Amino acid sequence: MSDIAIKLENISKQYRLGVVGTGTLSHDLNRWFARIRGKEDPTLKIGQANQLAEAGGNYVWALKDINLEVKKGEILGIIGKNGAGKSTLLKLLSRVTGPTTGQIKVNGRIASLLEVGTGFHPELTGRENIFLNGAILGMRKPEIRKKLDEIVDFAGVAKYLDTPVKRYSSGMYVRLAFAVAAHLEPDILVVDEVLAVGDAEFQKKAIGKMQDVSSQGGRTVLFVSHNMNSIRQLCSNSILLDKGIIKKIGITNDIIEYYLNNKSKLHEGKYHFTDKNKNISIIEITTYTDKHKDTFSVNEEINISIKLNVKENINNIAIAIHLRDNNETLIFSSFSKDTCPIADLKKGLHRFRTIIPPNLLNKGKFYIDVITFHPGSEIIQKIKDIPLNLILTKKSNTVLLERKGLLLKYLNWSYG
């Protein structure tokens, strides 16, 4: 295992829903009787895959039969939908929790950045927390002092270094926490989605630092992110987690392409949703020209229809759509309130419509998010990943200019 930094053998993690601890006395007795008879824990046979929308049963497998080897000096990307098991996997590696079954072999010292403020004591200052984290990693004071200026300069918090971190913003927390984790020379650096909290400049610095840590220091990095551009830029190999299992492993570009092309099931432009028992729910989204479909020519207009079920009279409702490309880059946003102000919706079914004009988008795969909200207040519901496929035809054989970051505030919206 000289060139292997991490080895996972048949790792599974099971949780019992709705309780903290082992559960009831009957479950404890069943486990005890099974153990003294030399049998397998009976609760391990119970449960289902980790699906956020289908939480039936008392037990759920957050991870199931994970086998993985990560080499020294490798930067491994971990991608997947929310609830796929990414954070659980990192918590197992960081020893925040233990596996239900299987064995984890780690060759080296691990530094983890799992969420904002991980490992920080809020009452201690930034300086004190740097020394505390260094001590946890097994470093001596002279070693930490040697790195102190470099850490503070990277995080950009020199002015606040002797201020308790409970007064830091979330961005300052992340900057300092990442700087500590990356500069105190761990053999393995584990980074969850927390870098999304930082600004664009810091994210660029953080990715560059992780590349330096791996290439120059020969250290291993595990990186979880929903930002596909960051994964592409940083990771040569990636794994795709789905419902607690490794769905695919290989070259990053191939994994991302597979993930993006399979994350939404095509329904030929018509999508139905379960009523969420709220005062207002999206129950249907349709994309169409003369008929509903999910594939359009670039020179066709794209009609989007959103059907709502209102259970009680409700005031001040608006609809927003976000269009993203295959790399999760926001192409444009549009809001119904700008061209179709609706103050009140009475009990019953209602429909909002908007049109994406022709010759606006290049060929490729896109995704629409639909959001209902009270303007200036909270989001009520968000539906993600409605797919749109744009193709070139004989009538549209010219490749359009690439458009990114466009705010289309005034798409034509209609109601009724």
Secondary structure by P-SEA (a helix, b strand, c coil): cccccbbbcbbbbbbbccccccccaaaaaaaaaaaaacccccccccccccccccccccccccccccccccccccbbbbbbcccccaaaaaaaaaccccccbbbbbbcbbbbbbccccccccccccaaaaaaaaaaaacccaaaaaaaaaaaaaaaccccccccccccccaaaaaaaaaaaaacccccbbbbccccccccaaaaaaaaaaaaaacccccbbbbbbcccaaaaaaccccbbbbccccccccccaaaaaaaaaaccccccccbbbbccccccccccbbbbbcccccccccccbbbbbbbbbbbcccccbbbbbbbbbccccccccccccccccccccccccbbbbbbbbccccccbbbbbbbbbbbccccccccccccbbbbbbccccccccccccccccccccccccc
